[in-house]
Amino acid sequence: MTVRIEKETHRLKTMIRVSGRLKSTHLDELKTQLEAAQSRIVLDLSGVTLVDVETVRFLNACEQEGVEFLHCWPYIREWMVREKGGEE
């Protein structure tokens, strides 16, 4: 399995569910989905099984822009913190 991106738009938020191996080659598609959102964005990462360093950096940038994460695996969160230099 590579990656699967599903989007659900509600009045107050846009939920984007990501499943599979999220790698830097998939980031353009994810960016397109994020940019098209007209409301608060929530990324559900419960189905993500693998990420690479570029994806971790991208997720950090998303978080800085106000994107909320649901079900972010602890290893991904820890890697995000390390990439930021342990700011949290």
C-alpha angles and dihedrals in degrees: 000000000000114000137314123198120192125180129203118184122201129172097267103025146023115223116204115189118199123194133179132014108347108200135166090264089066097049096091091060092046091049089052091053092048094048092051093056114110096192142037109317125228120184115205107203098174092115097047110114102174138017135180130220094265089054091050090052090048091051090051090052090049091051091051088054091054102265111151121220127216125194095000108176113243093239090056092047091048091050090049090053092048091049089053089053096257094294093153 
